[in-house]
C-alpha cells in the first residue's frame, strides 16, 4: 500500500453549534465539495467508508450524490478512533483493485444534538458497567482519571495542558472556518475556567459541533491527472492493544500505554520514515491530555516526556512539532477527528491557513484511549 494511493479531494461544510440541515444533507454537501475539489464526477464513486457511529449510511449517500455501482463499503468503530481508518480501508480497496474512487466522510450534529451519555434507558455495554455506576459518566471523566494518573506519575501540570490548548487556539485564530476564530485564549482564562472533570477545565475539552467533512482517494497513477496536488497515503495502521478497556485501560499493566502505542509500532514498521521526519502533525485532541500521551505513543519523545515536550512553544509554528494547524477538535471543530485529515492534506498542498514552510510529511492520528488508527501522509 505504500504510496499506492492518494487523497485528491477534500470538502467540508461550515462548522457551528447549530446548523439547520440534516446530517444526511451535510454529508452529501461535504462529499460533493470533495469530489468537485478533485475534479471527479459523483457517478465515478464506487467505494465508501465511514464510522459505525455515522447516522447516514452509504445507501442513502450513494443515491443522493448520484454514485454508480458500488463495489466496496465499510464502517469503522470506536468514534474518533475510526477517523484515519476510513482512509486506510479505502486505500487498501483501491490498491488491491476492489474500487477506483473512494469517498470517506463523517457528518455529525453533536452541537445541536443530544449528549450520548444522557440516555440511561439502554443496557450498558460491558466496559461501561465498570465505569458508569462509579461516576465516570462521560468521556471527560474517564480521560480526567487518566490525566490525573499521568500527572501523578510524571509530574505533568496544568501548565502543560494549557500549552496544548493554547497552540490549538492560536491556529484557530488564523483559520476563518474555525469555531474559535478571533476568540483568543489567555493563561488567565484557562486557569480560571470552570471545571468539567478535575483536572480538566472547559478549555481541556473539545468543542460541540455540527458539521461534515469528506475526502476522495484514488490510485497514485490516477492522482497525477486530478485537479489538485496529490497527497499520498504513505502508511496507515490501526491499533487495539491486548486486554484493552476503552478510555480507562483498567486491565493493562500500564493504563497509560494506550492504543497509540500499538498503532505506532505498525505504522513506523511499514513506513520509510520515522518520527523525526515528520514536519507537521494533526494529533487527535478531544482532550488536552491526549496530546502528551500521543506524543509518547508515536515516538516523538520517551515515556513520561510528553508534557515537557510541549514547553517552549514546541507545538507552535516554528516549534519542534507544529500541531493541529487548523485548530483541531479543541478550537476548530469536533467532528470525530476528520478535520485533522483534511488539514493534513492542506498542509501538504501548501494551502493551510497556518502553513508550515516546506511541509512534505504529516502524521494524522485518531483518538487515543479507544481502538485507534493513524495515517502518514506525504507530498
Secondary structure, DSSP 8 states (H G I E B T S, - for coil): -TTTEEEEEEEE---BS--SS-HHHHHHHHHHHHHHHHT--GGG--EEEEETT-SS-HHHHHHHHT-----EEEEE-SGGGGHHHHHHHHHHHHHTTS-SSEEEEEEEETTTS--GGG--SS---TGGGGTGGGT--SHHHHHHHHHHHHHHHH---HHHHHHHHHHHHHHHTT-TTSTTTT----HHHHHTS-EEETTEEGGGB----EEEEEEEEEEHHHHTTSSS--EEEEEEEEE--TT--TTT-TTSSSTT--HHHHHHHHHHHT-S--GGG-SEEE---SBTHHHHHHHHHTTSS-TT-HHHHTGGGTTSTTSSSEE-TT-HHHHT--STTHHHHHHHHHHHHT--TT--TT--EEEEE--TTSSEEEEEEE-
